[in-house]
Amino acid sequence: MYAYVLLALAIAAEVSGTVALKFSEGFSKLGPSLVVAAGYGLAFYLLSLVLKAGVPVGVAYAIWAAFGIALIALVGVVFLHEQLNATMLAGLALVIAGVVLVEIGRATA
């Protein structure tokens, strides 16, 4: 359970870094650029702790990537007023379904 709390924190840090990347304007703004570096640095550090705790790298990365993608899409729609259409929603659903299948495969391996 501890590893998955760390994984959730890693995802939050990565999402924060990615959102800040949008506002860094190509790293031309110092504040958002520092948040990008801190967010990604913290995300990778926490991900390393998740792996050290015994979560297989494929499972950890699949969960990290899928939830990151979904959360970034949600932030884009809610806060940045980006458009999301049915095809994009289907793609997000497939990514999440893929993570579920990876987790099921791990449980039966």
C-alpha atoms as one frame of an Amber mdcrd trajectory, in Angstrom:
protein
   0.000   0.000   0.000   2.880   2.357   0.885   4.321   1.950  -2.619   1.024
   2.962  -4.226   0.790   6.090  -2.068   4.286   6.997  -3.295   3.161   6.244
  -6.847   0.167   8.576  -6.449   2.507  11.309  -5.201   4.849  10.671  -8.154
   1.913  11.049 -10.528   0.855  14.311  -8.853   4.408  15.661  -9.122   4.648
  14.697 -12.801   1.284  16.296 -13.582   2.343  19.469 -11.759   5.568  19.576
 -13.761   3.733  19.046 -17.025   1.197  21.781 -16.313   4.040  24.126 -15.395
   5.714  23.214 -18.697   2.728  24.765 -20.467   3.261  28.012 -18.560   7.065
  28.074 -18.867   6.747  29.225 -22.504   9.708  27.208 -23.716  11.578  27.668
 -20.416  11.597  31.426 -20.938   9.792  32.082 -17.627  11.816  31.273 -14.523
   9.038  30.453 -12.030   7.223  27.825 -14.098  10.570  26.457 -15.324  11.639
  25.833 -11.724   8.332  24.054 -11.053   8.952  21.851 -14.114  12.383  20.832
 -12.836  11.148  20.268  -9.281   8.044  18.378 -10.411   9.884  16.000 -12.705
  12.764  15.576 -10.258  10.385  14.684  -7.438   8.332  12.429  -9.715  11.355
  10.377 -10.752  12.673  10.208  -7.195   9.322   8.952  -5.914   9.078   6.512
  -8.811  12.485   5.128  -7.812  11.164   4.565  -4.288   8.132   2.772  -5.727
  10.436   0.423  -7.630  12.619  -0.063  -4.552   9.472  -1.025  -2.596   8.988
  -3.933  -4.985   6.448  -2.797  -7.554   7.506  -4.238 -10.932   8.809  -1.561
 -13.291   6.267  -2.384 -16.025   3.342  -2.097 -13.644   4.618   1.071 -11.966
   5.329   2.797 -15.260   2.020   1.723 -16.810   0.062   3.136 -13.879   2.219
   6.283 -13.745   1.879   6.964 -17.459  -1.826   6.163 -17.753  -2.930   8.206
 -14.776  -0.609  11.026 -15.830  -2.147  11.079 -19.296  -5.690  11.027 -17.923
  -5.038  13.729 -15.336  -3.258  15.995 -17.810  -6.193  15.641 -20.199  -8.592
  16.491 -17.364  -6.537  19.523 -16.293  -6.377  20.635 -19.925 -10.137  20.515
 -20.289 -11.116  21.941 -16.901  -8.469  24.603 -16.331  -6.897  25.328 -19.707
 -10.128  25.171 -21.743  -8.734  22.608 -24.191 -11.097  20.551 -26.307 -11.670
  16.814 -25.796 -13.671  14.861 -28.368 -15.101  11.344 -28.464 -12.057   9.906
 -30.228  -9.751  11.330 -27.575 -11.980   9.973 -24.803 -11.883   6.547 -26.438
  -8.096   6.733 -26.533  -7.949   7.609 -22.840 -10.274   4.722 -22.060  -8.011
   2.353 -24.007  -4.946   3.560 -22.103  -6.711   2.964 -18.786  -7.973  -0.427
 -19.977  -4.407  -1.327 -20.899  -3.234  -0.558 -17.365  -6.025  -2.696 -15.942
  -4.933  -5.571 -18.194  -1.293  -5.160 -17.120  -2.390  -5.305 -13.470  -4.561
  -8.373 -14.105  -1.664 -10.025 -15.925   0.639  -9.326 -13.006  -1.834 -10.847
 -10.571  -2.104 -14.040 -12.616   1.630 -14.361 -13.412
